[in-house]
Amino acid sequence: MNVLLVHAHPEPTSLTSHLVEIADEVLQAQGHEVIKSDLYRMQWKAVYDDQDFPRRANKARLSFIEESGHAFANGYQTSDVEEEQRKILAADAVILIFPLWWFSMPAIMKGWVDRVWAFGLAYGYQGAGNTYRYGEGGFAGKRALLAVSVGGPEQDYSPRGINGPLEQLLFPVTHGTLFFTGMQVLPSFAVYGTGHMDTDRMSNAVAAWRNRLERLFDDEPIAFRPQNGGAYSKEHVLDDSIAPNQSGLMVHIADNVGPNGLTESFDSLVATLRTGVTDDAQERI
């Protein structure tokens, strides 16, 4: 299998970089082909602007959807974007490895998504508008996994923690960026408390990470409800018979919904996230 590792951290000795090294080692030992995109080393252009469209369809007004579709369909994309799309299309699984900065991925990785997720490929698939998305689309059949290093302690990201549950904070990425394009998204891997780590906690985190990597093609993906699976109306609203009187992000995960509006799947996601433990000293952040 081909596995694409996309990672974002400017420090080569960071925990993020260490997770990449371990992933490379474990996956190759399993016989997989590893493809890597080190966004900082590549000096990836994070800003999505008119420079991404050297041959504009409309020079009078910049429409990103129009220009993205025009460039993708006609081979007018910049070479760096085309190269990253080739990597994704060749991959059977995509792993995004990054530190949690202000409750999301670093800007350079968000810019990677903005520029590489082209109209006609990641959205607007087959020229059918919103028909093929959330479980279908240009990246259907591929697995996806987030590996996140988190500076704060685990309890801050617990179901009642002040920062909110991590899997809900990452929902715009897991559901909105990855599942939207058709990918099967695995429960995220997290290492907590990376600002205050000791050797034992680092060893536990590494062991947990190795275990997750070994199960990359065996673990069950998050049971996100597919758009065209019968759960949603033509207006893309969840049917009243499903999770009645409940709302919020987690109703879009198929399973029984409890009185808190959280699914049983979410409880299992929290348990999985907690196997991520934490990392080694301050200098590894």
C-alpha positions in Angstrom: 0.0 0.0 0.0 1.1 3.6 -0.5 0.9 6.0 2.4 1.2 9.7 2.2 2.6 11.5 5.3 1.9 15.3 5.3 3.4 17.1 8.2 3.8 20.6 9.4 6.4 21.7 12.0 9.4 24.0 11.4 11.6 22.2 14.0 13.3 19.0 12.9 13.6 17.8 16.6 9.9 18.4 17.4 7.5 15.7 18.5 5.7 16.2 15.2 8.9 15.4 13.3 9.5 12.4 15.6 6.0 11.0 14.9 6.8 11.3 11.2 10.1 9.4 11.7 8.3 6.6 13.6 5.6 6.4 10.9 8.1 6.1 8.2 9.9 3.3 10.0 6.8 1.3 11.0 5.1 1.6 7.7 8.1 0.6 5.6 8.7 -2.3 7.9 5.2 -3.5 7.1 6.0 -3.3 3.4 4.2 -0.1 2.6 5.5 2.6 0.3 5.9 5.9 2.1 5.5 9.2 0.4 6.2 12.4 2.3 5.4 16.1 2.2 7.3 18.1 4.7 5.5 21.4 4.2 8.0 23.6 6.0 11.1 22.1 4.4 9.3 22.4 1.0 8.6 26.1 1.8 5.0 25.4 0.8 3.1 28.5 -0.4 0.3 28.7 2.2 -1.5 31.7 0.7 -4.2 30.9 -1.8 -4.5 33.8 -4.2 -4.4 34.8 -7.8 -0.9 33.5 -8.2 -2.4 30.0 -8.2 -4.0 30.7 -11.5 -1.5 31.7 -14.1 -4.0 31.3 -16.9 -7.2 32.9 -15.7 -10.7 32.1 -17.0 -11.9 35.5 -15.9 -9.3 38.2 -15.4 -11.9 40.8 -14.3 -12.9 39.1 -11.1 -11.3 36.3 -9.1 -13.6 33.5 -8.3 -11.7 30.6 -6.6 -14.3 28.0 -7.6 -14.3 29.1 -11.2 -10.5 29.4 -11.5 -9.8 26.2 -9.6 -12.1 24.2 -11.8 -10.7 25.9 -14.9 -7.1 25.2 -13.9 -7.7 21.6 -12.9 -9.7 20.7 -16.0 -7.3 22.3 -18.4 -3.9 21.4 -16.8 -3.2 25.1 -15.8 -2.5 24.4 -12.2 0.9 25.4 -10.7 3.5 22.6 -10.6 3.6 22.3 -6.8 -0.2 21.8 -6.6 -0.1 19.2 -9.4 2.7 17.3 -7.6 0.7 17.1 -4.3 -2.4 15.9 -6.1 -0.3 13.2 -7.8 0.9 12.1 -4.3 -2.7 12.0 -2.9 -4.1 10.1 -5.9 -1.3 7.5 -5.6 -1.9 7.0 -1.9 -4.1 4.4 -0.3 -3.9 6.3 3.0 -3.2 9.9 4.0 -1.8 10.8 7.4 -1.8 14.4 8.5 0.7 15.0 11.3 0.7 18.4 13.0 0.7 20.3 16.3 -2.6 21.8 17.5 -2.2 25.5 17.1 -5.1 27.7 18.2 -7.4 24.6 18.1 -6.6 23.7 14.5 -3.9 22.8 12.1 -1.0 25.2 11.4 -1.7 27.7 8.6 0.8 26.1 6.3 -1.2 22.9 6.3 -4.5 24.7 5.9 -3.0 26.4 2.9 -2.0 23.0 1.6 -5.6 21.9 1.7 -6.9 25.2 0.3 -4.6 24.9 -2.8 -4.5 21.2 -3.4 -8.3 20.4 -2.9 -9.2 21.6 -6.4 -12.7 22.0 -7.8 -13.4 18.9 -9.9 -11.3 16.7 -7.7 -12.0 17.3 -4.0 -15.3 19.1 -4.5 -17.6 19.6 -7.5 -16.6 16.1 -8.4 -17.5 15.0 -11.9 -19.1 18.4 -12.5 -22.1 17.3 -10.4 -22.0 20.1 -7.8 -22.8 18.8 -4.4 -23.9 15.3 -5.5 -20.8 13.4 -4.6 -19.5 14.4 -1.2 -19.5 13.1 2.4 -18.5 9.5 1.7 -18.2 9.9 -2.1 -15.9 12.0 -4.3 -12.5 12.2 -5.8 -10.7 10.6 -2.8 -13.2 7.8 -2.2 -11.6 4.6 -1.0 -8.6 6.2 0.7 -8.0 6.0 4.4 -7.2 9.1 6.4 -5.7 9.7 9.9 -4.8 12.7 12.0 -1.9 12.6 14.4 -2.0 15.6 16.6 0.4 16.8 19.3 -1.5 18.9 21.9 0.2 21.2 24.3 -2.5 21.2 27.0 -3.3 18.4 29.4 -5.8 15.7 28.4 -8.4 16.7 30.9 -8.8 20.1 29.2 -10.0 18.2 26.1 -12.2 15.7 27.9 -16.0 15.6 27.3 -16.5 18.4 30.0 -13.1 20.0 29.6 -12.9 23.7 29.1 -11.3 23.4 25.6 -14.0 21.0 24.4 -13.5 17.4 23.2 -10.7 17.1 20.8 -12.6 15.1 18.2 -15.2 17.9 18.1 -12.5 20.5 17.7 -11.1 18.4 14.8 -14.5 17.8 13.2 -14.0 20.5 10.5 -11.0 18.5 9.4 -12.1 14.9 9.9 -15.6 15.4 8.6 -15.4 18.6 6.6 -12.0 18.2 4.9 -11.5 14.5 4.7 -14.8 12.7 4.7 -16.3 15.4 2.5 -13.9 14.2 -0.3 -14.9 10.5 0.2 -12.1 9.4 2.5 -12.6 6.8 5.3 -11.5 8.7 8.4 -10.0 6.9 11.3 -10.3 8.1 14.9 -7.6 10.7 15.5 -4.4 9.9 17.4 -3.4 12.5 20.0 -0.5 13.1 22.3 -1.5 15.4 25.1 0.5 17.6 27.4 3.5 18.0 25.1 4.8 21.0 27.0 5.5 19.0 30.1 6.7 15.5 29.2 9.0 12.9 30.8 10.7 9.9 29.3 8.1 7.4 30.5 5.2 9.4 29.0 7.2 9.7 25.7 7.7 6.0 25.6 4.0 5.3 26.1 3.2 7.8 23.4 5.6 6.2 21.0 4.2 2.7 21.8 0.7 3.8 21.2 1.6 5.5 17.9 3.3 2.4 16.7 0.2 0.4 17.6 -2.0 2.7 15.6 0.2 2.6 12.6 0.3 -1.1 12.6 -3.5 -1.1 12.4 -3.8 1.6 9.8 -5.5 -0.6 7.3 -7.5 -2.7 9.9 -9.1 -0.2 12.2 -12.7 0.7 11.7 -13.2 4.3 10.4 -15.4 6.8 12.2 -19.0 6.0 11.2 -19.8 9.4 9.6 -23.2 9.3 8.0 -22.8 9.4 4.1 -24.7 12.1 2.3 -26.3 9.7 -0.1 -27.0 6.9 2.4 -30.6 7.7 3.1 -30.1 9.6 6.4 -30.5 13.1 4.8 -33.2 14.9 2.9 -32.7 16.5 -0.5 -31.9 19.7 1.4 -29.1 17.8 3.2 -30.8 17.9 6.6 -30.8 14.8 8.9 -34.1 13.0 8.8 -36.3 13.6 11.9 -36.4 9.9 12.6 -32.7 9.8 13.2 -31.3 11.0 16.5 -34.7 12.8 17.2 -34.5 16.0 19.3 -30.7 16.0 19.1 -28.4 18.4 17.2 -24.8 19.3 17.0 -21.8 17.9 15.3 -21.9 14.4 16.7 -25.3 13.5 15.3 -23.6 13.1 12.0 -21.9 10.0 13.4 -24.1 6.9 13.1 -24.8 5.3 16.4 -27.2 5.7 19.3 -27.4 9.2 20.6 -27.6 9.8 24.3 -29.3 12.5 26.3 -26.2 14.8 26.0 -26.4 14.8 22.2 -23.2 12.8 22.1 -23.1 9.5 20.2 -21.8 6.2 21.5 -19.2 6.5 18.8 -17.9 9.7 20.5 -17.3 7.8 23.7 -15.2 5.3 21.8 -13.4 8.1 20.1 -12.5 9.6 23.4 -11.2 6.2 24.6 -9.1 5.9 21.5 -7.7 9.4 21.8 -6.7 8.7 25.4 -4.4 5.9 24.2 -2.3 8.6 22.6 -0.9 9.8 26.0 1.8 12.5 26.0 5.3 13.4 25.0 8.9 14.1 26.2 10.4 17.3 27.4 9.6 20.9 26.6 12.2 21.0 23.8 10.2 18.4 21.8 7.1 20.6 21.4 
